[in-house]
Amino acid sequence: MAHLSITPSAAEQIQRALAERGHGLGLRVSVKPSGCSGYSYVLDFADQAANDDTVFEEHGVTVFVTPEALPMLDGSEVDYVSEGLNRFFRFNNPNVKDQCGCGESFTV
């Protein structure tokens, strides 16, 4: 069975974004071919669960992962970090074999 963990920091940011938006079930994570290394993460609000989504719940939030992304994300941790003036979701993904220099795309 696939596993994805959500840090408390990521959960707080997901809750905050959903509250600002005013509706939604959680965060949907998928991947798309992109960049110089192969794939990039795609984050969107989930207003409903798709039949083929895998659902992860932790710290009071729900993350929906699309079927094509699941093998690439299995074992990952979703975190929300602040680095200087930048704030962003970071995927600590053990499946990544290489990533581009700017960090926007990865290879599994």
C-alpha angles and dihedrals in degrees: 000000000000121000133206124170128204121208120224089247092055091046091053091051093048090050091048093049092048091048092050090048092048098223144034139104099243145291123322117209123196136151133232134191104264149135130017097304103049115260140034132197118253118204123192140153116269111221092173137008117254115224092244098045119115109224126214122186126190136146091008097303135100127222119194117204122198119232095247091052097045098083090048094048100040109129094013129138120219111214135172114219141181119216112176106305093342124095122182148142112269124199113212093201120178090195095066111109097178139355136195121262094255091050096234098115137034144190125225 
